[in-house]
Amino acid sequence: MRPPHGEQTRGVPVSLRVDPDVLAADKAGGPGWQVRMNEALAAGIARGKRRSRAVKRG
């Protein structure tokens, strides 16, 4: 979800290669696909951090 106007952080432009079907699926969701893709990447990072903490405790 986007923060309210004025609180929005600016993204950093990057060049990223993704599978064509991944891009098509994100774009098929309509406007805001870049935000949704960013949220999915951020969620993956958060899951990875939780896993690494669990492994260190184990």
The first five atom37 places (N, CA, C, CB, O) and aatype in JSON, in Angstrom:
{
  "aatype": [12, 1, 14, 14, 8, 7, 6, 5, 16, 1, 7, 19, 14, 19, 15, 10, 1, 19, 3, 14, 3, 19, 10, 0, 0, 3, 11, 0, 7, 7, 14, 7, 17, 5, 19, 1, 12, 2, 6, 0, 10, 0, 0, 7, 9, 0, 1, 7, 11, 1, 1, 15, 1, 0, 19, 11, 1, 7],
  "atom_mask": [
    [1, 1, 1, 1, 1],
    [1, 1, 1, 1, 1],
    [1, 1, 1, 1, 1],
    [1, 1, 1, 1, 1],
    [1, 1, 1, 1, 1],
    [1, 1, 1, 0, 1],
    [1, 1, 1, 1, 1],
    [1, 1, 1, 1, 1],
    [1, 1, 1, 1, 1],
    [1, 1, 1, 1, 1],
    [1, 1, 1, 0, 1],
    [1, 1, 1, 1, 1],
    [1, 1, 1, 1, 1],
    [1, 1, 1, 1, 1],
    [1, 1, 1, 1, 1],
    [1, 1, 1, 1, 1],
    [1, 1, 1, 1, 1],
    [1, 1, 1, 1, 1],
    [1, 1, 1, 1, 1],
    [1, 1, 1, 1, 1],
    [1, 1, 1, 1, 1],
    [1, 1, 1, 1, 1],
    [1, 1, 1, 1, 1],
    [1, 1, 1, 1, 1],
    [1, 1, 1, 1, 1],
    [1, 1, 1, 1, 1],
    [1, 1, 1, 1, 1],
    [1, 1, 1, 1, 1],
    [1, 1, 1, 0, 1],
    [1, 1, 1, 0, 1],
    [1, 1, 1, 1, 1],
    [1, 1, 1, 0, 1],
    [1, 1, 1, 1, 1],
    [1, 1, 1, 1, 1],
    [1, 1, 1, 1, 1],
    [1, 1, 1, 1, 1],
    [1, 1, 1, 1, 1],
    [1, 1, 1, 1, 1],
    [1, 1, 1, 1, 1],
    [1, 1, 1, 1, 1],
    [1, 1, 1, 1, 1],
    [1, 1, 1, 1, 1],
    [1, 1, 1, 1, 1],
    [1, 1, 1, 0, 1],
    [1, 1, 1, 1, 1],
    [1, 1, 1, 1, 1],
    [1, 1, 1, 1, 1],
    [1, 1, 1, 0, 1],
    [1, 1, 1, 1, 1],
    [1, 1, 1, 1, 1],
    [1, 1, 1, 1, 1],
    [1, 1, 1, 1, 1],
    [1, 1, 1, 1, 1],
    [1, 1, 1, 1, 1],
    [1, 1, 1, 1, 1],
    [1, 1, 1, 1, 1],
    [1, 1, 1, 1, 1],
    [1, 1, 1, 0, 1]
  ],
  "atom_positions": [
    [[0.84, -1.18, 0.0], [0.0, 0.0, 0.0], [0.89, 1.24, 0.0], [-0.95, 0.0, 1.21], [1.92, 1.29, 0.67]],
    [[0.46, 2.22, -0.75], [1.2, 3.47, -0.78], [0.92, 4.3, 0.45], [0.86, 4.26, -2.03], [-0.21, 4.35, 0.93]],
    [[1.95, 4.95, 0.97], [1.7, 5.88, 2.07], [0.93, 7.08, 1.56], [3.02, 6.33, 2.73], [0.94, 7.35, 0.35]],
    [[0.26, 7.8, 2.44], [-0.45, 9.0, 2.01], [0.5, 9.98, 1.32], [-1.13, 9.68, 3.2], [1.69, 10.0, 1.62]],
    [[-0.04, 10.78, 0.41], [0.76, 11.76, -0.32], [1.52, 12.64, 0.65], [-0.13, 12.62, -1.24], [0.97, 13.09, 1.66]],
    [[2.76, 12.88, 0.36], [3.6, 13.68, 1.24], [4.49, 12.82, 2.12], [0.0, 0.0, 0.0], [5.58, 13.25, 2.49]],
    [[4.05, 11.63, 2.45], [4.84, 10.71, 3.26], [5.57, 9.7, 2.38], [3.96, 9.98, 4.27], [6.33, 8.86, 2.87]],
    [[5.33, 9.79, 1.11], [5.85, 8.81, 0.16], [7.36, 8.92, 0.04], [5.2, 8.99, -1.21], [7.9, 10.02, -0.12]],
    [[8.05, 7.79, 0.12], [9.48, 7.79, -0.11], [9.72, 7.57, -1.6], [10.19, 6.69, 0.75], [8.94, 6.89, -2.27]],
    [[10.78, 8.13, -2.08], [11.08, 7.97, -3.5], [11.85, 6.68, -3.72], [11.88, 9.18, -4.03], [12.77, 6.36, -2.98]],
    [[11.46, 5.97, -4.75], [12.17, 4.76, -5.1], [13.45, 5.1, -5.84], [0.0, 0.0, 0.0], [13.65, 6.23, -6.29]],
    [[14.31, 4.12, -5.95], [15.57, 4.27, -6.66], [15.41, 3.58, -8.0], [16.77, 3.67, -5.85], [15.06, 2.4, -8.05]],
    [[15.66, 4.28, -9.1], [15.53, 3.63, -10.41], [16.57, 2.53, -10.58], [15.66, 4.67, -11.55], [17.75, 2.72, -10.28]],
    [[16.12, 1.37, -11.07], [17.02, 0.24, -11.32], [16.64, -0.41, -12.63], [16.96, -0.79, -10.16], [15.55, -0.2, -13.16]],
    [[17.54, -1.19, -13.14], [17.26, -2.04, -14.29], [17.27, -3.47, -13.77], [18.32, -1.83, -15.46], [18.25, -3.92, -13.18]],
    [[16.18, -4.18, -13.98], [16.02, -5.5, -13.39], [15.45, -6.45, -14.44], [15.09, -5.45, -12.15], [14.5, -6.11, -15.13]],
    [[16.02, -7.62, -14.55], [15.51, -8.62, -15.48], [14.64, -9.61, -14.71], [16.67, -9.36, -16.21], [15.08, -10.22, -13.74]],
    [[13.4, -9.75, -15.16], [12.47, -10.72, -14.58], [11.9, -11.57, -15.7], [11.33, -10.01, -13.77], [11.93, -11.17, -16.86]],
    [[11.38, -12.73, -15.35], [10.75, -13.58, -16.35], [9.56, -12.86, -16.97], [10.31, -14.93, -15.73], [8.84, -12.15, -16.28]],
    [[9.36, -13.04, -18.28], [8.24, -12.37, -18.95], [6.89, -12.67, -18.3], [8.19, -12.79, -20.41], [6.04, -11.78, -18.22]],
    [[6.68, -13.9, -17.83], [5.4, -14.23, -17.22], [5.21, -13.53, -15.87], [5.28, -15.72, -17.04], [4.08, -13.23, -15.48]],
    [[6.3, -13.27, -15.16], [6.21, -12.54, -13.89], [5.79, -11.1, -14.16], [7.58, -12.58, -13.14], [4.91, -10.57, -13.49]],
    [[6.42, -10.48, -15.14], [6.08, -9.1, -15.49], [4.65, -9.01, -16.0], [7.05, -8.56, -16.54], [3.92, -8.1, -15.62]],
    [[4.25, -9.93, -16.85], [2.88, -9.92, -17.39], [1.85, -10.07, -16.28], [2.7, -11.04, -18.43], [0.82, -9.4, -16.3]],
    [[2.12, -10.93, -15.32], [1.19, -11.13, -14.21], [1.06, -9.87, -13.37], [1.63, -12.32, -13.33], [-0.04, -9.5, -12.97]],
    [[2.17, -9.21, -13.1], [2.11, -7.97, -12.32], [1.39, -6.88, -13.09], [3.53, -7.5, -11.95], [0.54, -6.18, -12.52]],
    [[1.7, -6.71, -14.36], [1.05, -5.67, -15.16], [-0.43, -5.95, -15.37], [1.74, -5.55, -16.51], [-1.22, -5.01, -15.52]],
    [[-0.81, -7.21, -15.37], [-2.22, -7.57, -15.56], [-3.09, -7.05, -14.42], [-2.38, -9.08, -15.69], [-4.3, -6.91, -14.58]],
    [[-2.49, -6.77, -13.28], [-3.23, -6.22, -12.14], [-3.61, -4.76, -12.33], [0.0, 0.0, 0.0], [-4.32, -4.2, -11.5]],
    [[-3.13, -4.13, -13.4], [-3.48, -2.75, -13.68], [-2.52, -1.77, -13.04], [0.0, 0.0, 0.0], [-1.42, -2.13, -12.62]],
    [[-2.96, -0.51, -12.99], [-2.09, 0.53, -12.43], [-1.61, 0.18, -11.02], [-2.83, 1.88, -12.41], [-2.33, -0.43, -10.24]],
    [[-0.39, 0.57, -10.74], [0.2, 0.27, -9.44], [1.03, -1.01, -9.44], [0.0, 0.0, 0.0], [1.44, -1.47, -8.38]],
    [[1.26, -1.58, -10.62], [1.98, -2.85, -10.66], [3.4, -2.72, -10.11], [2.02, -3.39, -12.09], [3.93, -3.66, -9.51]],
    [[4.04, -1.55, -10.31], [5.39, -1.37, -9.79], [5.38, -1.39, -8.25], [6.0, -0.05, -10.31], [6.28, -1.94, -7.62]],
    [[4.36, -0.78, -7.67], [4.24, -0.76, -6.21], [4.02, -2.18, -5.69], [3.08, 0.17, -5.75], [4.63, -2.58, -4.7]],
    [[3.15, -2.94, -6.36], [2.89, -4.32, -5.93], [4.14, -5.18, -6.07], [1.75, -4.93, -6.75], [4.41, -6.01, -5.21]],
    [[4.89, -4.97, -7.14], [6.13, -5.74, -7.31], [7.12, -5.39, -6.21], [6.75, -5.48, -8.71], [7.78, -6.28, -5.67]],
    [[7.23, -4.12, -5.86], [8.12, -3.7, -4.77], [7.68, -4.32, -3.45], [8.15, -2.17, -4.66], [8.52, -4.76, -2.67]],
    [[6.37, -4.34, -3.19], [5.86, -4.94, -1.96], [6.16, -6.43, -1.9], [4.36, -4.71, -1.85], [6.48, -6.96, -0.83]],
    [[6.06, -7.12, -3.05], [6.36, -8.55, -3.08], [7.84, -8.79, -2.8], [5.97, -9.15, -4.45], [8.2, -9.72, -2.08]],
    [[8.71, -7.96, -3.36], [10.14, -8.09, -3.09], [10.45, -7.82, -1.62], [10.94, -7.13, -3.99], [11.24, -8.54, -1.01]],
    [[9.84, -6.78, -1.07], [10.06, -6.46, 0.35], [9.58, -7.59, 1.25], [9.35, -5.15, 0.71], [10.23, -7.91, 2.24]],
    [[8.44, -8.2, 0.91], [7.92, -9.32, 1.71], [8.87, -10.51, 1.65], [6.52, -9.74, 1.21], [9.08, -11.19, 2.66]],
    [[9.45, -10.76, 0.49], [10.42, -11.85, 0.37], [11.65, -11.61, 1.22], [0.0, 0.0, 0.0], [12.19, -12.55, 1.82]],
    [[12.11, -10.37, 1.27], [13.26, -10.04, 2.11], [12.92, -10.25, 3.58], [13.7, -8.58, 1.87], [13.72, -10.81, 4.33]],
    [[11.72, -9.82, 3.98], [11.3, -9.98, 5.38], [11.21, -11.47, 5.75], [9.92, -9.3, 5.62], [11.62, -11.86, 6.84]],
    [[10.69, -12.29, 4.85], [10.62, -13.74, 5.11], [12.01, -14.31, 5.26], [9.87, -14.48, 3.98], [12.25, -15.14, 6.14]],
    [[12.93, -13.88, 4.43], [14.31, -14.36, 4.5], [14.97, -13.99, 5.8], [0.0, 0.0, 0.0], [15.72, -14.79, 6.37]],
    [[14.71, -12.78, 6.29], [15.29, -12.36, 7.57], [14.72, -13.19, 8.72], [15.02, -10.86, 7.82], [15.45, -13.57, 9.63]],
    [[13.41, -13.46, 8.67], [12.8, -14.28, 9.74], [13.39, -15.68, 9.72], [11.26, -14.34, 9.58], [13.65, -16.26, 10.77]],
    [[13.59, -16.24, 8.54], [14.16, -17.59, 8.43], [15.58, -17.63, 8.97], [14.14, -18.07, 6.97], [15.95, -18.56, 9.68]],
    [[16.36, -16.61, 8.63], [17.75, -16.64, 9.08], [17.84, -16.52, 10.6], [18.56, -15.51, 8.41], [18.73, -17.11, 11.21]],
    [[16.93, -15.75, 11.22], [16.91, -15.67, 12.68], [16.52, -17.01, 13.29], [15.94, -14.58, 13.16], [17.09, -17.4, 14.31]],
    [[15.57, -17.71, 12.69], [15.13, -19.0, 13.21], [16.25, -20.03, 13.12], [13.89, -19.49, 12.44], [16.41, -20.85, 14.02]],
    [[17.01, -20.0, 12.05], [18.12, -20.94, 11.88], [19.2, -20.68, 12.91], [18.71, -20.84, 10.45], [19.76, -21.62, 13.46]],
    [[19.49, -19.42, 13.2], [20.53, -19.08, 14.17], [20.14, -19.54, 15.58], [20.79, -17.57, 14.17], [21.0, -19.94, 16.36]],
    [[18.83, -19.48, 15.89], [18.36, -19.91, 17.22], [18.39, -21.43, 17.35], [16.95, -19.39, 17.48], [18.69, -21.96, 18.42]],
    [[18.07, -22.13, 16.22], [17.86, -23.55, 16.2], [18.99, -24.36, 16.64], [0.0, 0.0, 0.0], [18.9, -25.59, 16.66]]
  ]
}
